[in-house]
Amino acid sequence: MAQLTPIKLRIDERFPVDKALRKFKRLCESYGVVKEYKRRQEHKKPSLKTREKEEAALKRRRKAIMKVSKSSRI
């Protein structure tokens, strides 16, 4: 989960601050920092995690079935 390499952002002194911030945010997102932060915000009981995982799997299955049924109508 945790990255061992730090996030490095090399910018020039002429580089605008707002663009540097946006670039940094994108890097954090790609490294999974934001996702990990949100995951650690609150503790979830194992039973709740399992239930959410099963519901997500059911949602994916339903979506796949709908996709197949829509393509077969043509």
N, C-alpha and C positions, 0 to 999 in steps of 0.2 A: 504494500500500500504506500508506504512513505518512500519518497524519492531521496536518494543519498546525495544527488547532485543539486546544489543550490540553483535557484533561478537567477540567471544573470541577464542583465539588459544593458547593452552597450549603446550609449547614445552620444551624439556630438553636443557641444555646448550651444550650438545654433538650433538644435532640435527643439520643437515646441513642447512645452510641458504637458499639455492636454493629450497630444499624440503619444507621448512617452507613457502616460498613465493608462491610456487605452491599450497600448501594446503590452504593458505589464499585466493588466487584467486578463488579456487574452492568453498570455503565457501561464498565468496562475490557473486559468480554466483548463488549458491543455495538459498541465501537469496534474490536475485533479485536486488542487489545494482547496478550492471552494467546495467541492463535493465532500471531501474528507472533513472539512470544518463543519458543514451542515450535518454530517453523519454523527459527529461527536457532540452536537449541541444538546441532545437529550438521550437518555438511556431508554431503550425499548426492551420489553420482556421478550424472551425467546419465542414464546407462543405467539406474540403479536408479529414478530418478524416472520415467522413461519406462515401465518395467515396472510400477511401482505405479499409474501413471495408466491403463495398459491393463487391469490387473486390476480397478481400480475401475469402469471402463467396462463390462467384462464382467459384473461383479456387478450393476450397474444394469440392464443388458439382461436378465439372468436374472430379476431381480426384477420387471421390467415384464412379461416373458413369463408368469411365475407369476401375476401379478395378473390378466392378461387371461384366462388359462386357468381361474382360479378363478371369475371372473365369468361365463364362458361355460357353466360346468357347471349353473348355476341354470336 
